[in-house]
Amino acid sequence: MSRINASVDISRRPEEVFRYLTNPEHLPEWQKSAVRVRRISGAPGQAGEKVRVTRHMGRRDFDTDVELTKVDPPRSWHVHGTEGPVRPDLEGTVEPLDGGRRSRVTFSLDFEGHGMGKVLVPLVVKPGIRKEMARDEQTLKEILERGATG
């Protein structure tokens, strides 16, 4: 299946945006489906960090373990699902705008389905995420432009 790609411009410095985005504890603040996040292992913000993200999809909550596989502050990061029925593969970038006073965040997202996730990904997850992403990006923009930091 094709990746879902989206971008949003934020009036904050790339370093601040990157720090916020790569701290998984912030996910429930700006992603509607994220219910909670629990660190499993690894150093925060470093490649190898693993967290369990609980998401509400449909009528149920699902846990997905993800690993930060690549981090290049303040430019890019990569997160890949390692456990759970729906495993995300997210590549994120932060591009400086206006001499570094603003940022453009780009997300490239896909999913692997395992077990019942093979049915959920095309029928529920991808259509739901496509709708949710625009709201999530707007929420992220509002939070960061109000002054939240990583």
Secondary structure, 3 states (H helix, E strand, C coil): CCCEEEEEEECCCHHHHHHHHCCHHHHHHHCCCEEEEEEEECCCCCCCCEEEEEEEECCEEEEEEEEEEEEECCCEEEEEEEECCEEEEEEEEEEEEHHHCEEEEEEEEEEEECCCHHHHHHHHHHHHHHHHHHHHHHHHHHHHHHCCCC
